[in-house]
Amino acid sequence: MRWIQRAMLGSVLACVPLLAQAGSVVDAAAAEQRGDYGTALRLYRALATDGHAVAQFNLGLMYADGRWVPKDDAQAVHWYRRAAEQGDANAQHNLGLMYAQGHGVPKDDAQAVHWWRRAAEQGDALAQYNLGVMYADGRGVPKDNAQAVRWYRRAAEQGDAFAQFNLGAMYAQGRGVPRNEQLAYFWWLLAAARGDAEAAQERDRIELRLSASQRAAAQAQARQWRPVQPTTPP
């Protein structure tokens, strides 16, 4: 099994559609794109102070990365929290990560679970995967393999290779689901297709134990598979 996924350190510009009504966020992203980082930082800071969640999240990223500002995990937590409390799933995910790793706050698995659950319930695949890990390991919540499978599956269905790998492992080991090597093979096929080298190794190992018809069925299923759009849990 694998542990927590990486922090979301994507482009600030990619966050703009989440708050398209705030023209200054667009201006800040455009300034960043043209290399005018001083203007971008000034605009993001002003917007964050005024309460714009996307700007708060982006400012948290800057402090977490030490991008244009000195690296400061406590400041990253501050801005992530302000955005997370407004319902921003990206900020909720990263705030959970800060608690899980003890960066900028005391390490607290229960708080990590709290924030990841809020993001996961909005369909955030990284948070869904990490929540699955916490259930599988019994960190911040009672150990519950069925719940781990549930959250791995939601992230795996969106195309998250880490979740696909772990879901395959749960099927291979019969943890939280009946043991099923054909389904393990299927999920490892998908993860390997996304460049996961460890999944490719597990795929090749288990393939030797499957019948020709089992391999063919799983391969056909993998060819037809398409990622789903994020949804809230039932």
N, C-alpha and C positions, 0 to 999 in steps of 0.2 A: 504494500500500500504506500501511497505517497502522502506527503504532508501538505501544508497550506500553500495555496497558489500565490504567485507573486503579486505585489501591489500593482494597482492600475496606474500606470505612468504614461498614459497616452497623450496625444496631442491636445493642447488646450483648444485648438480650433475645432476639434471633433466634438467638444462639449457645447458649442454654440446653439445647435438646434433645440437643446433642452430649455432654452430661455430666449427664443427668437425675438420676443417682444422687446427685449432690452437692447436697443440699438448700440449702446456703448459697449456691450459685450462683443458685438460684431466688430466694432471699431478696435477694441483691444486685441481681438484675434487677428485682425488685419495688420495691426502694428507689429505683432509678433511675427507674422508671416514675412513681413518685409524687413525684419531684423531690427526694428525700433523697440528694443526691449524695455527701455526706460519708460516710453509712453505706455506700452502694454501693461507694465507693472503698476504705473500710476492709475490707469483706468480700472484695472482689476481691483486694486486696493480700495479705490473710492466706491466702486460698486459693491464690493464685499462689505464695506463698512455700512453701506445703505441697506444691506440685507438681501442682496441678490445671491441665491443659492449657488448658481453655476460659478459666479465669480469667487464665492467663498471656497468652493471645491478647488478651483484652479489655483487660488492663492495657497491653499493647503498643499497642493502638489508642489508648488514652487518651494515652499519651506521644506517639504520632505526631501526634495531632490537637491536643494541648494542651488536652484536655478534662478539667477538674477538677484538672489538674496542669500545671506549666510544660511547654511543648513541649520534648521531648528525644529526638532521633532515636537517640542511642546507647542510651538506656534502652528505647526501642521495640524496637530490634534485640535487646537482651538478652532481653526477655520473649518476643518472637517466636521467638527461637532455642530457648528452653527448651520452648516449646510445639511447635515444629517437630520437635525431636528426639524428642518423644513421638509423632509421627505426625499432628499436627493439620494438615490440608490448608490451612485458612485461614491459619494462621501460616506454613506453608511458602510459600504464594503471596506473602504480604506480605514475608517475609524475602527472597525472590528479588527483589522489587521494590526493596527497600532496596539490595541489591547492584547491581542494574541502574542505579539512579539515583545511587549513591554517597551515600546518606543514612544517617548514623550508622556507616558502614563505608567503607573504600576501595572505589571502584567496581571491580567484578569480574564480568565477564560470565559467566565459567565457573561461578562460585558461583551466579549468578542462574539459569543453566541447571540446575545441580544441584538447587536447591530447587524450581524450577518443574517439573522432571521428576518429582520425588517427589510433588508435589501433583497433577500431571496424571495420573499413574498411578493416583491415587485417584479420578479422574473430575472434578477441579476444572476447570470450563470456562475460567475466567480464566487459569489456569496453562497449560492446553492452548493457548489462543490465543497467549499470550506466548511459549511454547516454539516455536510455529509461526513467529512473527516472528523469533526468534533463528536458526532454521534458514534462513529466507528471506533474512536479511541476513548470515548467516555470523558471528554474534556469539556467542562462547563455544563455538561448535561449527563444524565445517566447513560451508560453505554447501551446502544440500541441499534443493532445491525439492520433491522427493518427500516428504521428512519434514515439510516445512512444510505441504504439502497434507494429510498424514495428521493432523497435530495441529489444523489449522484445521477439518478435517472433523469431528473428534470434538467440538470446541467448537460448531461450527455446528449439528450435529445436536441439541445440547442447547438451541438457540435463541439463542446468542450472536450479536448483530447484527454486531459487529466481525468475528468469524470468518466469518460469512456473507458480509460484504462482501469480505473478502480472498480467500475461496475463490472467489467469483465472479470476482475479478480474475485469479486463477490460471488459471481456465478461459478467460477472455477472452484472456489472453496466451499460453496454452499453456505454462505454467511448472509443471513437476512432474506435469502431466497433459496428454493430448492437447487441443489447442485445441477448444473447444466453446462457441459463443456461446449456444446454447439453455440449457445448464446454467449459464452465467454469468448469463443473464437470470433463471433460476429462483432462484438464490441471492440475486440483487439484489432480486427480488420479495419474498422473505422478509425481508431486512434492511430494505427500505423499509417493509414492513408494521409493523416495530417502531420506526418513526419516524426511520430513518436517512436524512437529507436527501441525503447524497452518494450513497447507494445508489439513491435515487429518481432522481437525475440520470443515473446510469449505466444504470439500468433503461430510462429513456426514450430514452437515446441508442442503446442496442443494439437496442431494440425495432424501430427503423426498418429494421434490417438483416435481421430475421427474416421468414420467410414467415408467412402467416396460420396455417398448420397448426402451425408451430413455436411461435408465440406461444400458441396455444390449448392445446397439449400442456403447455407449461411452466406456464401459468396453472392448468390443471387439477391438475397435480402440486403446485403451491403451495397450492391450496385443500385438498388431501387431506393435506398434510404435518402431522405432529405432532411436537413435540420428544420426544426419547428421554430416558430416565433415565440418569444418569451410570454408566458402567461402567469397569472397568479395561481397558487395551488388550490385544489378543490377543498 
